[in-house]
Amino acid sequence: MDKLKKMIVEKGEIKKGNVLKVDSFLNHQLDIEFLYEMGEELYNLFKDRNITKILTIEVSGIAIASMAALHFKVPVVFAKKSESLNLDNDIYKGKVISYTKNKEYNIMISKKYLNEDDRLLIIDDFLAEGNAIRCLIDLADESGATVEGIGIAIEKGFQKGGKCLRENGYNLKSLAIIDKMENGDITFRED
Amino acid sequence: MDKLKKMIVEKGEIKKGNVLKVDSFLNHQLDIEFLYEMGEELYNLFKDRNITKILTIEVSGIAIASMAALHFKVPVVFAKKSESLNLDNDIYKGKVISYTKNKEYNIMISKKYLNEDDRLLIIDDFLAEGNAIRCLIDLADESGATVEGIGIAIEKGFQKGGKCLRENGYNLKSLAIIDKMENGDITFRED
């Protein structure tokens, strides 16, 4: 998506450890009209998959998942982060290691909101190592739902998450894939 | 908003300590088309205030703030929660005591995204004691921005947050105000 690449180049900030900050439009301030366009783009990529629900994870996935859901006319379920491992039987639960934050956290989804009839589109703002997405897939699998697609705003193509997911046969599409970040220069993968 | 009251009665669950759970449409699963209608209702309530930005707080405020922002055609800024008190000079920071979670947490907003030209609409999903909203107001004041309005989905009218804010002259409007929750029965304030 050319407009997203342009926004990343113009407004992104590269921080230590190959962290890309896009706080001005995606992670802190939200450029809602642009997010709506990204949602439409995700709809165009997955509209033939009969999606019944969009699955994402708090915090930064919520806005873009919501914008996509407006186009699909389906609900969003967001996995919740929790400090303690909740022991309820009525939740699906898993553990995620965050690359950017260098820490581990638990996530959970109420069993009420995912089931074997669901055809899921998983959406997130970033894909790097893919730990959060893998955990969402595990919880979806546990529920019996089908993962019909994975839609990402910004994929860091130089980390292994996207490669592994594609090799495992997932229908993964990213609106922008960054192949290199060096000395402040960003190289995108060709569409 | 009659439809919201109906959703609360039909889908809400009252938990110990007067906690109302609306996980099926507002706090875990998101009924996006209904949230879009709530966003429109908030737009109708505040459209004459020349809002330049919507301010909310992670996590549950983000989706409804985003839907309202689509109608206002303005960006959203969401305050971020952080465990440690960030000592950067480029952020506004404050402390919130959560009534439902019975714990204290820090929030922060980058100074880049709020300034004295902003005419803010503060949006959140719930208002009870009003601690989160008061903290957002403090940070807005520190930035020099004007708080033009406060829009809430569900106000617990039997807790003091809404009363105090109105007494202090804030233009606060809630889509549903609950005056009483007893034995599973919910009494709403008349519009």
HADDOCK unambig.tbl for C-alpha pairs under 7 A between the chains (distance, minus, plus):
assign (segid A and resid 28 and name CA) (segid B and resid 77 and name CA) 5.85 0.50 0.50
assign (segid A and resid 28 and name CA) (segid B and resid 78 and name CA) 5.76 0.50 0.50
assign (segid A and resid 29 and name CA) (segid B and resid 75 and name CA) 6.73 0.50 0.50
assign (segid A and resid 29 and name CA) (segid B and resid 76 and name CA) 5.62 0.50 0.50
assign (segid A and resid 29 and name CA) (segid B and resid 77 and name CA) 4.24 0.50 0.50
assign (segid A and resid 29 and name CA) (segid B and resid 78 and name CA) 6.50 0.50 0.50
assign (segid A and resid 29 and name CA) (segid B and resid 113 and name CA) 6.73 0.50 0.50
assign (segid A and resid 30 and name CA) (segid B and resid 75 and name CA) 5.51 0.50 0.50
assign (segid A and resid 30 and name CA) (segid B and resid 76 and name CA) 5.00 0.50 0.50
assign (segid A and resid 30 and name CA) (segid B and resid 77 and name CA) 6.13 0.50 0.50
assign (segid A and resid 31 and name CA) (segid B and resid 75 and name CA) 5.02 0.50 0.50
assign (segid A and resid 31 and name CA) (segid B and resid 76 and name CA) 6.91 0.50 0.50
assign (segid A and resid 32 and name CA) (segid B and resid 66 and name CA) 6.54 0.50 0.50
assign (segid A and resid 32 and name CA) (segid B and resid 69 and name CA) 6.61 0.50 0.50
assign (segid A and resid 32 and name CA) (segid B and resid 70 and name CA) 6.37 0.50 0.50
assign (segid A and resid 32 and name CA) (segid B and resid 75 and name CA) 5.65 0.50 0.50
assign (segid A and resid 32 and name CA) (segid B and resid 76 and name CA) 6.99 0.50 0.50
assign (segid A and resid 33 and name CA) (segid B and resid 70 and name CA) 6.60 0.50 0.50
assign (segid A and resid 33 and name CA) (segid B and resid 73 and name CA) 6.85 0.50 0.50
assign (segid A and resid 58 and name CA) (segid B and resid 59 and name CA) 6.85 0.50 0.50
assign (segid A and resid 59 and name CA) (segid B and resid 58 and name CA) 6.89 0.50 0.50
assign (segid A and resid 59 and name CA) (segid B and resid 59 and name CA) 6.05 0.50 0.50
assign (segid A and resid 62 and name CA) (segid B and resid 63 and name CA) 6.60 0.50 0.50
assign (segid A and resid 63 and name CA) (segid B and resid 62 and name CA) 6.61 0.50 0.50
assign (segid A and resid 63 and name CA) (segid B and resid 63 and name CA) 5.93 0.50 0.50
assign (segid A and resid 63 and name CA) (segid B and resid 66 and name CA) 6.60 0.50 0.50
assign (segid A and resid 66 and name CA) (segid B and resid 32 and name CA) 6.54 0.50 0.50
assign (segid A and resid 66 and name CA) (segid B and resid 63 and name CA) 6.61 0.50 0.50
assign (segid A and resid 69 and name CA) (segid B and resid 32 and name CA) 6.60 0.50 0.50
assign (segid A and resid 70 and name CA) (segid B and resid 32 and name CA) 6.38 0.50 0.50
assign (segid A and resid 70 and name CA) (segid B and resid 33 and name CA) 6.61 0.50 0.50
assign (segid A and resid 73 and name CA) (segid B and resid 33 and name CA) 6.85 0.50 0.50
assign (segid A and resid 75 and name CA) (segid B and resid 29 and name CA) 6.73 0.50 0.50
assign (segid A and resid 75 and name CA) (segid B and resid 30 and name CA) 5.52 0.50 0.50
assign (segid A and resid 75 and name CA) (segid B and resid 31 and name CA) 5.01 0.50 0.50
assign (segid A and resid 75 and name CA) (segid B and resid 32 and name CA) 5.64 0.50 0.50
assign (segid A and resid 76 and name CA) (segid B and resid 29 and name CA) 5.61 0.50 0.50
assign (segid A and resid 76 and name CA) (segid B and resid 30 and name CA) 5.00 0.50 0.50
assign (segid A and resid 76 and name CA) (segid B and resid 31 and name CA) 6.90 0.50 0.50
assign (segid A and resid 76 and name CA) (segid B and resid 32 and name CA) 6.98 0.50 0.50
assign (segid A and resid 77 and name CA) (segid B and resid 28 and name CA) 5.84 0.50 0.50
assign (segid A and resid 77 and name CA) (segid B and resid 29 and name CA) 4.23 0.50 0.50
assign (segid A and resid 77 and name CA) (segid B and resid 30 and name CA) 6.13 0.50 0.50
assign (segid A and resid 78 and name CA) (segid B and resid 28 and name CA) 5.75 0.50 0.50
assign (segid A and resid 78 and name CA) (segid B and resid 29 and name CA) 6.49 0.50 0.50
assign (segid A and resid 113 and name CA) (segid B and resid 29 and name CA) 6.72 0.50 0.50
